[in-house]
Amino acid sequence: MRISSIIIILLASVLSIFSCKKSTSSVTPKTKTELLSGTISKTWKNTKAEATNPQGLKIDLVSTQPTCVTDNLLIFFPNKSYEIREGATKCNPSDPDLLLKANWSLNATETQFSIDKIIFQGRQVENVVFDIVELTETIFIGKTSLALNGVTYQFVATFEVSK
């Protein structure tokens, strides 16, 4: 009787293990558009920017700028527009809050990010394409080449979600 009880308990245990269904709900990964812009908007802050000249000299563009520039915010919207807005401090109190409004897009393979305008070293540059180095919920790193005064710089920018 004892052996038959053990066999029944083992059989019931094995059947209950195999009869459980695994959850079929799966989380759909976010698109790159959702990672960049959220569902309504997403605000980023430039935490690192480095330009390298043809001779290999690297220039840290964030640490060389005043806080009134480095605290500015980049806001992406799902309709493929973006804004650069003043952060907590302004270089000139009369400056507008909205510094730039423009458009962005991703290429078909979502490996490149294009913007129709950007401000680089105080100058507006148009039609810039960044290679996406990394894009997650909290970090966006892009690299591109930018020409300034006849010199082409390799430019890498890191943005982190602003809280």
N, C-alpha and C positions, 0 to 999 in steps of 0.2 A: 504494500500500500504506500509505503514511503517513497519508493522509486517512481511509482505512477504519479504521485503528487508532484515530485520534482520535474518529471517529464512534462506534465501539464503546465506547470509554472514556466518552464523554459520555453515551451511551445507558445504560450500566450505572450511571453516577453518578445520572442522573435517576431511573431505576427504583428504585435503592436508597433514594433520598431519599423517594419517594412510597410505597414499600412499608413503611416504618417505621410502626408503630402508636404512637399517642400513648397514654400511660398513662391508663387509665380510672379509676384509683383517685382518689378525691377525699376531702378532709378535711371531715367534717361539722362545721359551726360549732357551738360550744357554746351550749347554752340559757342563758337568764339564771339559771336555778336552778343550773346547773353553774358559771357564772361567779361567782355569789355563794358557793356552798357547796362547790365541788369535788365529788369523788366520795365522800369520807368526811366531811370538814369543811374549812373554810377560815377562817383567822384574819386579822382586819383590825384596824387601829389607826386611831383618829380623829386625822388630822393637821391638820384645819382645821374650825372650826365658827364660823359667823358668824350672829348674830341682829340683825335690823334692826327698830327700833321704828317706829310709825306716822309719826313725824316724820323718819324717814330716818337716824337715828343708828345706826351699826353698832357692834356689840360683838363683839370677838374672844374667843370663849369658850374657846379652847385656851390662848392665851398668858396669860390671867388665872387659870388654874387651876394648882394645884401639880402637880408631877410624879407624885405618888401617885394623881392622877386621870387625867392625860393619858396615862399609860402603860398604862391598862387595855385589855383586849383584847375584841374582839367576835368570837365564833365562830359561824358559820352552819353548819348541818347540812342535808343533802339531805331529811331528813324534815320540814322546815319548822319546826324549832325553832332557837333560838339562845341563847347564853349571853353574859353580860358577866362577865368574870373579872378579878381583880386582876392588874396587870402586875408588873413587877420590884419595885416599891416599894408599900408599903401606908401609908395615912394613919394607921391605927391597927393595930399589930401583931396585935391580937386580931380584926380584921375577917376574915370568911370569904373564902376564895379565890373562891367563886361568889357574885357580887353579884346577879345576876338571871338567871332562866331563863324564857323565854317563846317565843312562836310568831311566825312570819312567813309572808307569802304574797305572790304576785304577782297582779295583776288579769289578766283574760283576754287583753289585748293586751300584757301585760308592760311597760307603761309606768309603772305605779305599784307601789310596794312598801309593804305594810302590816305593821305590828308591833302586837302587842296590848299591849305595855308598853315604856316607855322611861323613863330617868331624865334629866330636864332640870333643870339648876340645883338639883340635890339633891332634886327632887320626882319622884315617879313619875307619868307621864302615860300614859293608856290609849288604845288604838285610834288610832294615828297613821298617816296615809297620806303617803308621800313620793312626789313625782314623780321618776322616774329621769332625771337630767340626763346622766349618763355612767356606763357600766358596761363595764369591760374585765377582762382577766385580773388587772390590778394596781391598778385604781382604781375606786372607787364613789362617785359624788356624787349626793346626793338633796336635795330641797328640800321644805319643808312650812310650814304656819302652826301656831304653838303659842300658846295663851293662858296667861298667867301673871299672877296678881293683876289680872285684868280687862283686861290689855293683850295685844293679839295681835301676835306677833313673826313676821316672815318668817325662816325658819331654813334655812340651807344647811350641810350637813355633807359633808366629804370624808374618805373612808377609803382607806387604802392597805394592801396585803397586808403582813402582819407577817412578818418573816423570822427 
